[in-house]
Amino acid sequence: MAKEQLAATASAAAEGRVFALLEAGGRLVAAALLHCRSRSLPKHGMQAAAAEQMGSESRCTDPHAFITLMCTNQPGMGFGTLLLQHIEAHTKRHAAGSLAVGGCPLQSIKLLSVETSQRFYTSNGYSGPDADTREMHKLLTHVN
C-alpha cells in the first residue's frame, strides 16, 4: 500500500473506523474503512476530503455511512476482490441499520476505480466511475 494509504489506515484504526483488514504474507495488502458524511457536505473530491479532515464526519445531520476500500498497487492479485467478498458477505449477515459509524447507518461501498478492473466491478453492481474522482459505488441494497 502507498505510504499515504498506510498512514490513513493507521489513523482510521486509531479512531476505530477500520471495518476490515486483509494481510498476505505478513503484509497489509488491503483495508476497508468506515466513513460518515452528511448529505449537505460535498460527496466527492478534494472538498470532501478536506471536510472529513476537519471533523465534519462526526456531525452528520442527514447521515450516510459508507465503506472505502484501499488496496495495494498489485493489480491482478485479487486482494481487492477478496476483501469485497468479505465485506458483502458481512453486510448480508447483518441488518443494514446495525452497521453504523458515528450514528450514521451504513448504506454503500465505495472504491477507487482501477481501469483494469472496471468491467468486473460494473458487472457486479457497481456504478461506473465518477468522472472527477474515479470512485465507483454500490448501495448495500444491491448486495446479493
Protein Blocks (a to p, Z undefined) as FASTA:
>chain_A
ZZklmmmmmmmmmnopafbdcdeehiafbdcddddddfkbcfehjklmmmmmnopmmmcf
bgcddddddddddehklmmmmmmmmmmmmmmmpcfklpcgehiacfbdcddddfklmmmm
mmnopacddfklopacddfklpZZ
